[in-house]
Amino acid sequence: MSEVKQPFRAAVVGAGGIARGNHLPALRAEGDRVEVVALVDINTELLSAAAEQFGVPGRYTDLYQMLQAEAPDMVVVCTPPVAHRDAVVASLDAGAWVWCEKPPALSLAEYDEMSSHERADGPYACYVFQQRFGSGAQRLRRHVTEGTLGRPLIGICNTLWYRDGKYFEVPWRGRWDTEGGGPTMGHGIHQMDLLVSVLGDWREVTAEMSTAARDVETEDVSCAIVRFESGAVVSVTNSLLSPRETSYLRFDFDDATVELEHLYGYDNSCWKWTAAPHRLDPDQSPAWQPEQDLASSHRAQLSSLLDSMERGERPLASGRDGRRVLELIAGMYKSAITRRTVKRTDINRIDPFYRSMKGGTMTPDAPFEYASVEGALHA
Ligand SMILES: NC(=O)c1ccc[n+]([C@@H]2O[C@H](COP(=O)([O-])OP(=O)(O)OC[C@H]3O[C@@H](n4cnc5c(N)ncnc54)[C@H](O)[C@@H]3O)[C@@H](O)[C@H]2O)c1
């Protein structure tokens, strides 16, 4: 990998809510390590307002012009999901590292296409999964790797959020062709990514979903039972219809229950560790609490990404590591739509759910349409 020198020159594509609320403040907080040299947005008013607010000199309405003129070291993609693929591919081709918002892509096929534009020694594309990066999650993963909690046996992964009708007035939301799915794809993805980052690959999934209350094409609730390769079984619920909102994960191991409850971000105080009765003796109990208190946040992931850039190493939440949660989501949609249990290995490159999360042609009249393999291949 050709060496990338600090300060890294960053460009942000898409100057909407997440760029202004999270990415630009996180980039600014990195001080001398990174400099935002350009912003891109097709909406000139939003572009100027964000550029003024954050003092960004380069202002573009065209991504390709920006890449040519600025040759940034990294590009942060904050556009709606439908525009992720083109921005990631163009940025990698221009030699920039990429940090792209969730969901990474509209399908596994798009994800693989983006990955194919990485080079063996970089640049790489990684994706925003900020819930992995707090100290509580890091500590739990270390325990699981070291086997200090015994076997994972059973778990819960709930994203119970509330979004009213107004939320869906933003044109790209609630549509298969622009958002790629409902709360399974767009919201629960945070908790499910944390789940698979702790428990690893899943083996099979049985799911249900429905559009229960909102005027959207996609589901607004989904549930699943997921069996992992380890044998652990986890129930997953994703909802945008839950007035008492919570993000809740629970892992029961042989030796402890580990719980996390928060809404959009956690610190150590949101974690609860309960020892099994046979581990209550303090001499027998490992130190379960994290050594530091790092909140989950865009800033925590950015800092890890900049470390990887400095070392020229593949960052976390890229390649197979970033794909894992998308595989689970594709499995959930396939199971809910076909009303069958789905194995992870079922979704190969000729499976209709590889090419689209709803498995077939996307038409507003048939939101949950399922195309046969033959139909999809000839569509
Ligand atoms: N990680 C999180 O916690 C989190 C939270 C909210 C949103 N998101 C994700 O962030 C992304 C953006 O969400 P948002 O809420 O900021 O949306 P938004 O609609 O507020 O902003 C998107 C911006 O992208 C611009 N845009 C659209 N197409 C473009 C293109 N081709 N080139 C350049 N600019 C373009 C729009 O004009 C708009 O300003 C989505 O992928 C969303 O899922 C992540």
The ligand as a Tripos MOL2 file, in Angstrom:
@<TRIPOS>MOLECULE
LIG
   44    48     1     0     0
SMALL
NO_CHARGES

@<TRIPOS>ATOM
      1 N1        -25.1990    5.2770   11.3290 N.am      1 LIG1
      2 C1        -26.3290    5.8350   11.7520 C.2       1 LIG1
      3 O1        -26.6340    5.8410   12.9470 O.2       1 LIG1
      4 C2        -27.2350    6.4890   10.7390 C.ar      1 LIG1
      5 C3        -28.2990    7.3010   11.1670 C.ar      1 LIG1
      6 C4        -29.0840    7.9310   10.1970 C.ar      1 LIG1
      7 C5        -28.8470    7.7200    8.8480 C.ar      1 LIG1
      8 N2        -27.8320    6.8730    8.4700 N.ar      1 LIG1
      9 C6        -27.5550    6.5990    7.0300 C.3       1 LIG1
     10 O2        -26.9100    7.7430    6.4610 O.3       1 LIG1
     11 C7        -27.2810    7.8810    5.0900 C.3       1 LIG1
     12 C8        -27.8620    9.2720    4.8590 C.3       1 LIG1
     13 O3        -28.9460    9.4780    5.7510 O.3       1 LIG1
     14 P1        -29.4370   10.9580    6.1450 P.3       1 LIG1
     15 O4        -30.4270   10.7590    7.2310 O.co2     1 LIG1
     16 O5        -28.2850   11.8580    6.3550 O.co2     1 LIG1
     17 O6        -30.1990   11.3530    4.7950 O.3       1 LIG1
     18 P2        -30.5440   12.8040    4.2640 P.3       1 LIG1
     19 O7        -31.6460   12.6110    3.2810 O.co2     1 LIG1
     20 O8        -30.7400   13.7510    5.4040 O.co2     1 LIG1
     21 O9        -29.1960   13.2540    3.5180 O.3       1 LIG1
     22 C9        -28.7560   12.6670    2.3390 C.3       1 LIG1
     23 C10       -28.0560   13.7430    1.5180 C.3       1 LIG1
     24 O10       -27.4850   13.1340    0.3610 O.3       1 LIG1
     25 C11       -27.6910   14.0090   -0.7450 C.3       1 LIG1
     26 N3        -27.6000   13.1980   -1.9640 N.ar      1 LIG1
     27 C12       -28.5050   12.3450   -2.4760 C.ar      1 LIG1
     28 N4        -28.0190   11.7310   -3.5610 N.ar      1 LIG1
     29 C13       -26.7730   12.2360   -3.7730 C.ar      1 LIG1
     30 C14       -25.7540   11.9990   -4.7290 C.ar      1 LIG1
     31 N5        -25.9360   11.1280   -5.7240 N.pl3     1 LIG1
     32 N6        -24.5940   12.6810   -4.6240 N.ar      1 LIG1
     33 C15       -24.4040   13.5740   -3.6140 C.ar      1 LIG1
     34 N7        -25.3370   13.8450   -2.6670 N.ar      1 LIG1
     35 C16       -26.4950   13.1640   -2.7450 C.ar      1 LIG1
     36 C17       -29.0470   14.6170   -0.5060 C.3       1 LIG1
     37 O11       -29.2270   15.8240   -1.2300 O.3       1 LIG1
     38 C18       -29.0170   14.8370    1.0020 C.3       1 LIG1
     39 O12       -28.5040   16.1070    1.3570 O.3       1 LIG1
     40 C19       -28.2510    6.7320    4.8070 C.3       1 LIG1
     41 O13       -27.5500    5.6550    4.2530 O.3       1 LIG1
     42 C20       -28.7720    6.3680    6.1810 C.3       1 LIG1
     43 O14       -29.1970    5.0110    6.2740 O.3       1 LIG1
     44 C21       -27.0270    6.2880    9.3890 C.ar      1 LIG1
@<TRIPOS>BOND
     1     1     2 1
     2     2     3 2
     3     2     4 1
     4     4     5 ar
     5     4    44 ar
     6     5     6 ar
     7     6     7 ar
     8     7     8 ar
     9     8     9 1
    10     8    44 ar
    11     9    10 1
    12     9    42 1
    13    10    11 1
    14    11    12 1
    15    11    40 1
    16    12    13 1
    17    13    14 1
    18    14    15 2
    19    14    16 1
    20    14    17 1
    21    17    18 1
    22    18    19 2
    23    18    20 1
    24    18    21 1
    25    21    22 1
    26    22    23 1
    27    23    24 1
    28    23    38 1
    29    24    25 1
    30    25    26 1
    31    25    36 1
    32    26    27 ar
    33    26    35 ar
    34    27    28 ar
    35    28    29 ar
    36    29    30 ar
    37    29    35 ar
    38    30    31 1
    39    30    32 ar
    40    32    33 ar
    41    33    34 ar
    42    34    35 ar
    43    36    37 1
    44    36    38 1
    45    38    39 1
    46    40    41 1
    47    40    42 1
    48    42    43 1
@<TRIPOS>SUBSTRUCTURE
     1 LIG1         1 GROUP 0 **** ****
